[in-house]
Amino acid sequence: MLCRAEFKRLAAVASNAAIGMLLLCCAALVNTVAGQPHAEPNDLRWDLAENFEFRWTAVDLSTKVIRGEIFDSYERTLTITGELRVFESEGLVSFEQEQPRVLSVSDGRGNAVPCQFARGATGRWYRNNVWPLDVGPLGLGAGSFTVRLYLADNPKEPVPPLLTELKGYIYFLYADDVLLVDVPFDPNGGWREFEAAPDLQICVDPATPPCPAPLEYIPVELLPGSSKGSWFFPFRPTTPVPLYRYQTWVASKSGAPVMALRDWGRSYYRDVYPLGDYAILRTELHDSVGGTSAIVPTQDSKSGVSDIRGTGCRGQMEQDTHEAYDTIRHVIAVHPVEVKIPFVLRDIPVPSFPPPPE
């Protein structure tokens, strides 16, 4: 995997103090106790950039006039929408969902374009339902991204007709491994330990209601000649369809907080709190008999920085027609490392519109 392979390579060639210091800094990134601010995760990984493709798909130039007491002001925003494609997913767990960071913008003559770069919301906000990535021969379309550039506010300042080059980067999350850790849907089971992660323990909150009972159905009378699609199910439940509801707590025996990949309310930002040895990607509902799982559509988590019980994971989902889930599955990344993947967008045409009247 990326993190361990990189450490081994560095250790093999560590023959001077500079490389030794680099190794110590990388180790500190992964092992820093959550709750302490840390620097940028690492340098731009151009060696990994070839595993991804960033391409622009649409460009929009908008202007806004803001009336003031003495004089009017203008805002011009260039919005570039693009697509991300993944070609190699080994060790890749997730990627940031917010706007990419912009490093530089050049016009058709190679000159820097005067503009401000929108960085989006504070912190990093990773997608929690990406893993595992199913990359085929043509790669995997992993979604879209948006870059916003705020141009000079002088309406008479010309806008370049072409952006020759736009450089930036986006955060990706790699890990040594991903564990599937299951706990029975039992609010009275107490804290449980696991062979796959002996330094972790998980419990179901005592306030969690028990699993819903299997649904019973009665046939529904149909009119002659009624159409039947693939969704056709001529029965209705005899009782209102209940919800699976759960709350679990994940804690480390070392006392260090276990961090969530996404925190409800964005309480603990990744640029302030490192991920540590584990990251909770998401939770699922699992059928231990049938071997099926479902990603809970309504779920969230909160890192265990300020709660002595640990990291809280909660969710709810309407009971499915056929499934009977009896287990809460925790999808956990082991030794997660944030990586900055650079990209370059080229030859971006800029729309034009007439200048404002004199």
C-alpha positions as CSV (number, residue, x, y, z in Angstrom):
1,M,0.0,0.0,0.0
2,L,1.0,3.6,-0.5
3,C,2.0,4.6,3.0
4,R,4.0,1.5,4.0
5,A,5.7,1.2,0.6
6,E,6.8,4.8,0.8
7,F,8.2,4.4,4.3
8,K,10.2,1.3,3.2
9,R,11.6,3.0,0.2
10,L,12.7,6.0,2.3
11,A,14.2,3.8,5.0
12,A,16.2,1.9,2.4
13,V,17.9,5.0,1.1
14,A,18.1,7.0,4.3
15,S,21.8,7.8,4.4
16,N,21.8,11.4,5.6
17,A,20.2,13.6,8.1
18,A,17.9,15.3,5.6
19,I,16.2,12.1,4.5
20,G,16.1,11.0,8.1
21,M,14.2,14.1,9.0
22,L,11.7,13.6,6.2
23,L,11.0,10.1,7.4
24,L,10.4,11.4,10.9
25,C,8.0,14.0,9.6
26,C,6.0,11.5,7.6
27,A,5.7,9.2,10.7
28,A,4.6,12.2,12.8
29,L,1.8,12.9,10.2
30,V,0.3,9.4,10.6
31,N,0.8,9.0,14.4
32,T,0.2,12.5,15.7
33,V,-2.4,12.4,18.4
34,A,-5.8,13.9,17.3
35,G,-6.5,17.2,18.8
36,Q,-3.2,18.8,18.0
37,P,-2.9,21.1,14.9
38,H,-0.6,19.8,12.2
39,A,1.0,21.2,9.0
40,E,0.0,20.4,5.4
41,P,0.0,16.5,4.9
42,N,2.7,16.3,2.3
43,D,4.1,17.6,-1.0
44,L,2.3,17.4,-4.3
45,R,2.4,13.8,-5.5
46,W,3.2,14.2,-9.2
47,D,4.2,10.5,-9.3
48,L,0.6,9.5,-8.6
49,A,-1.0,12.1,-10.8
50,E,-0.9,9.7,-13.8
51,N,-3.4,7.5,-12.0
52,F,-6.1,10.2,-12.5
53,E,-7.6,12.3,-15.2
54,F,-9.0,15.8,-14.6
55,R,-10.7,17.3,-17.6
56,W,-12.8,20.5,-17.9
57,T,-16.3,20.0,-19.3
58,A,-18.0,23.5,-19.0
59,V,-16.9,27.1,-18.5
60,D,-19.2,29.9,-17.4
61,L,-18.4,33.7,-16.9
62,S,-20.8,35.7,-14.8
63,T,-20.9,39.3,-13.7
64,K,-22.8,41.1,-11.0
65,V,-23.2,44.8,-10.3
66,I,-23.5,45.8,-6.6
67,R,-25.0,49.2,-6.1
68,G,-23.3,51.3,-3.5
69,E,-23.9,54.6,-1.7
70,I,-21.1,56.4,-3.7
71,F,-20.2,54.1,-6.6
72,D,-21.1,50.7,-7.9
73,S,-18.9,47.6,-7.6
74,Y,-18.6,44.7,-9.9
75,E,-18.0,41.0,-9.4
76,R,-16.9,38.7,-12.2
77,T,-16.7,34.9,-11.6
78,L,-15.3,32.3,-13.9
79,T,-16.7,28.9,-13.0
80,I,-15.0,25.8,-14.5
81,T,-16.7,22.5,-14.2
82,G,-14.8,19.3,-14.7
83,E,-14.8,15.5,-14.4
84,L,-12.5,13.2,-12.5
85,R,-11.6,9.7,-13.7
86,V,-9.6,7.1,-11.7
87,F,-7.4,4.6,-13.4
88,E,-5.6,3.0,-10.4
89,S,-7.3,2.5,-7.1
90,E,-4.8,0.5,-5.0
91,G,-4.8,1.9,-1.5
92,L,-7.3,4.6,-2.5
93,V,-10.2,5.1,0.0
94,S,-11.8,8.4,-0.8
95,F,-11.3,11.9,-2.1
96,E,-12.3,15.4,-1.1
97,Q,-15.7,16.5,-2.2
98,E,-15.2,20.3,-2.0
99,Q,-13.6,22.6,-4.5
100,P,-10.0,21.8,-5.6
101,R,-7.2,24.1,-4.5
102,V,-5.8,26.3,-7.3
103,L,-2.1,27.1,-7.5
104,S,-1.7,29.2,-10.6
105,V,-3.6,30.4,-13.7
106,S,-1.9,31.5,-17.0
107,D,-3.3,33.2,-20.1
108,G,-2.5,32.6,-23.7
109,R,0.8,34.5,-23.4
110,G,1.9,32.6,-20.4
111,N,1.2,35.5,-18.0
112,A,-0.4,35.0,-14.6
113,V,-4.1,35.9,-14.7
114,P,-5.0,38.4,-11.8
115,C,-7.7,36.6,-9.9
116,Q,-8.6,35.2,-6.5
117,F,-9.0,31.5,-5.9
118,A,-12.1,30.2,-4.1
119,R,-11.1,27.6,-1.5
120,G,-14.6,26.6,-0.5
121,A,-15.6,25.7,3.0
122,T,-13.1,25.4,5.9
123,G,-11.5,22.0,6.3
124,R,-11.6,18.9,4.1
125,W,-14.8,17.1,3.5
126,Y,-14.2,13.5,2.1
127,R,-16.8,11.4,0.5
128,N,-17.8,8.4,2.7
129,N,-19.4,6.1,0.1
130,V,-16.6,5.8,-2.4
131,W,-14.8,2.7,-1.2
132,P,-14.5,0.2,-2.8
133,L,-13.8,1.7,-6.2
134,D,-14.6,-0.6,-9.1
135,V,-12.1,0.5,-11.7
136,G,-12.5,-1.1,-15.2
137,P,-10.3,-1.0,-18.3
138,L,-11.5,2.5,-19.1
139,G,-11.1,3.8,-15.5
140,L,-13.9,4.9,-13.2
141,G,-15.8,8.1,-13.5
142,A,-15.6,9.3,-9.9
143,G,-17.7,12.5,-10.2
144,S,-17.4,16.1,-11.0
145,F,-15.5,19.1,-9.5
146,T,-15.8,22.8,-9.7
147,V,-13.2,25.6,-9.8
148,R,-14.2,29.2,-9.2
149,L,-11.9,32.1,-10.1
150,Y,-12.8,35.7,-9.0
151,L,-11.4,38.0,-11.7
152,A,-10.4,41.7,-11.2
153,D,-13.4,43.8,-10.1
154,N,-12.7,46.5,-12.7
155,P,-15.3,45.9,-15.4
156,K,-13.0,47.5,-18.0
157,E,-10.1,45.1,-17.2
158,P,-10.0,42.8,-20.2
159,V,-10.7,39.1,-19.6
160,P,-8.3,36.8,-21.4
161,P,-10.0,34.8,-24.2
162,L,-8.1,31.6,-23.2
163,L,-6.6,30.1,-20.1
164,T,-3.5,28.2,-21.3
165,E,-2.9,26.4,-18.1
166,L,-4.6,26.1,-14.7
167,K,-2.7,24.2,-12.0
168,G,-4.2,22.9,-8.8
169,Y,-4.6,19.9,-6.5
170,I,-7.2,17.9,-4.7
171,Y,-6.9,15.8,-1.5
172,F,-7.1,12.0,-1.7
173,L,-7.2,9.6,1.2
174,Y,-5.1,6.4,1.0
175,A,-4.9,3.6,3.6
176,D,-2.9,0.4,4.3
177,D,-6.1,-1.6,4.6
178,V,-9.9,-1.3,5.2
179,L,-11.6,-3.4,7.9
180,L,-15.2,-4.5,8.1
181,V,-15.9,-4.8,11.8
182,D,-19.4,-6.1,12.7
183,V,-21.2,-5.9,16.0
184,P,-24.6,-7.6,16.7
185,F,-27.6,-5.3,16.8
186,D,-27.8,-5.8,20.6
187,P,-28.0,-2.8,22.9
188,N,-27.2,-5.0,25.9
189,G,-24.0,-6.5,24.5
190,G,-21.5,-4.0,26.1
191,W,-18.1,-3.3,24.7
192,R,-16.8,-5.8,22.1
193,E,-13.2,-6.5,21.0
194,F,-12.0,-7.8,17.6
195,E,-9.1,-9.9,16.4
196,A,-8.7,-7.8,13.2
197,A,-8.3,-4.6,15.3
198,P,-7.2,-5.7,18.8
199,D,-6.7,-2.0,20.0
200,L,-10.3,-1.0,19.1
201,Q,-13.5,-1.7,20.9
202,I,-17.1,-1.0,19.9
203,C,-20.4,-1.0,21.7
204,V,-24.0,-0.5,20.7
205,D,-25.6,2.4,22.7
206,P,-28.1,1.0,25.3
207,A,-30.7,3.5,24.0
208,T,-30.6,1.8,20.5
209,P,-34.0,0.1,19.9
210,P,-34.0,-3.6,18.9
211,C,-34.1,-4.8,15.3
212,P,-37.5,-4.6,13.7
213,A,-39.3,-7.9,13.4
214,P,-39.7,-9.4,9.9
215,L,-42.5,-7.8,7.9
216,E,-45.6,-9.8,7.1
217,Y,-47.5,-9.2,3.9
218,I,-51.0,-9.8,2.5
219,P,-51.9,-9.9,-1.2
220,V,-53.4,-6.8,-2.9
221,E,-56.3,-7.2,-5.2
222,L,-55.5,-6.1,-8.8
223,L,-57.7,-5.1,-11.7
224,P,-57.7,-7.4,-14.7
225,G,-55.0,-6.5,-17.2
226,S,-52.9,-4.4,-14.8
227,S,-49.4,-3.9,-16.1
228,K,-46.5,-5.6,-14.2
229,G,-43.1,-4.0,-14.2
230,S,-39.8,-5.1,-12.7
231,W,-40.8,-3.4,-9.5
232,F,-44.1,-5.4,-9.3
233,F,-44.9,-6.7,-5.8
234,P,-48.6,-7.4,-5.3
235,F,-48.5,-7.5,-1.5
236,R,-48.7,-4.9,1.2
237,P,-47.3,-5.1,4.8
238,T,-49.8,-5.8,7.6
239,T,-48.1,-3.2,9.8
240,P,-46.5,0.2,9.2
241,V,-42.9,-0.2,7.9
242,P,-40.5,0.4,10.8
243,L,-37.1,2.0,10.8
244,Y,-33.7,0.5,11.7
245,R,-32.2,3.0,14.2
246,Y,-28.8,2.6,15.8
247,Q,-26.1,4.5,17.7
248,T,-22.6,2.9,18.3
249,W,-19.4,4.1,20.0
250,V,-15.9,3.3,18.7
251,A,-13.0,3.8,21.1
252,S,-9.3,3.0,21.1
253,K,-7.7,1.2,24.1
254,S,-4.7,3.6,23.8
255,G,-7.0,6.5,24.8
256,A,-6.3,8.4,21.5
257,P,-9.4,9.6,19.8
258,V,-10.7,7.6,16.8
259,M,-11.5,10.0,14.0
260,A,-14.4,10.0,11.6
261,L,-13.9,10.6,7.9
262,R,-16.9,12.9,8.0
263,D,-18.2,14.6,11.2
264,W,-21.8,15.7,11.6
265,G,-21.8,19.5,11.8
266,R,-18.2,19.5,10.5
267,S,-17.0,19.7,14.1
268,Y,-13.5,18.5,13.6
269,Y,-11.8,19.7,10.5
270,R,-9.0,17.6,8.8
271,D,-6.7,20.7,8.5
272,V,-6.8,21.0,12.4
273,Y,-7.2,17.4,13.6
274,P,-5.2,14.5,11.9
275,L,-6.9,11.2,11.3
276,G,-4.6,9.0,13.4
277,D,-4.3,5.3,13.1
278,Y,-8.0,4.7,12.1
279,A,-10.7,6.6,10.3
280,I,-14.4,5.6,10.3
281,L,-15.5,5.7,6.7
282,R,-19.1,4.8,7.2
283,T,-21.5,2.3,8.8
284,E,-23.7,-0.3,7.1
285,L,-26.5,-2.7,8.0
286,H,-25.5,-6.3,7.5
287,D,-27.4,-9.6,7.3
288,S,-25.1,-12.2,8.9
289,V,-27.3,-15.1,7.5
290,G,-27.8,-14.0,4.0
291,G,-24.5,-12.2,3.7
292,T,-25.9,-9.0,2.3
293,S,-25.3,-5.4,3.3
294,A,-26.8,-2.0,2.7
295,I,-25.1,1.4,3.0
296,V,-27.4,3.4,5.3
297,P,-28.5,6.5,3.4
298,T,-29.2,8.6,6.5
299,Q,-26.1,8.3,8.7
300,D,-23.4,10.4,10.3
301,S,-20.6,10.2,12.8
302,K,-18.7,12.4,15.2
303,S,-15.0,12.0,16.1
304,G,-14.2,11.0,19.6
305,V,-12.3,14.2,20.5
306,S,-14.5,15.6,23.2
307,D,-16.6,12.5,24.2
308,I,-15.2,10.0,26.6
309,R,-17.4,7.3,25.1
310,G,-15.5,7.5,21.8
311,T,-16.6,8.2,18.2
312,G,-20.3,8.2,17.8
313,C,-21.8,6.5,14.7
314,R,-25.6,6.8,14.2
315,G,-28.0,6.1,11.4
316,Q,-31.5,5.1,10.4
317,M,-33.1,3.3,7.4
318,E,-36.5,2.1,6.5
319,Q,-36.8,-1.7,6.7
320,D,-36.4,-3.3,3.3
321,T,-39.0,-5.6,1.8
322,H,-37.0,-8.8,1.9
323,E,-33.9,-8.2,4.0
324,A,-33.5,-8.8,7.7
325,Y,-30.4,-7.0,9.0
326,D,-29.1,-8.2,12.4
327,T,-25.6,-6.6,12.4
328,I,-24.1,-3.1,12.4
329,R,-21.0,-3.0,10.1
330,H,-18.3,-0.5,10.6
331,V,-16.0,0.3,7.6
332,I,-12.7,1.4,9.0
333,A,-9.6,2.7,7.2
334,V,-6.3,1.5,8.7
335,H,-3.4,4.0,8.8
336,P,-5.1,6.6,6.6
337,V,-2.8,9.2,4.9
338,E,-3.9,12.3,3.1
339,V,-2.3,12.9,-0.3
340,K,-2.3,16.0,-2.5
341,I,-2.8,14.9,-6.1
342,P,-1.9,17.7,-8.6
343,F,-3.7,18.3,-11.9
344,V,-3.3,20.6,-14.9
345,L,-6.2,21.9,-17.0
346,R,-5.1,23.3,-20.4
347,D,-6.6,25.4,-23.2
348,I,-9.7,26.6,-21.4
349,P,-11.8,29.0,-23.5
350,V,-13.3,32.0,-21.6
351,P,-16.7,33.3,-22.7
352,S,-17.0,36.9,-23.5
353,F,-19.6,39.6,-23.2
354,P,-19.7,43.3,-24.1
355,P,-18.1,45.7,-21.6
356,P,-20.4,47.9,-19.5
357,P,-21.4,51.3,-21.0
358,E,-19.3,54.4,-20.3
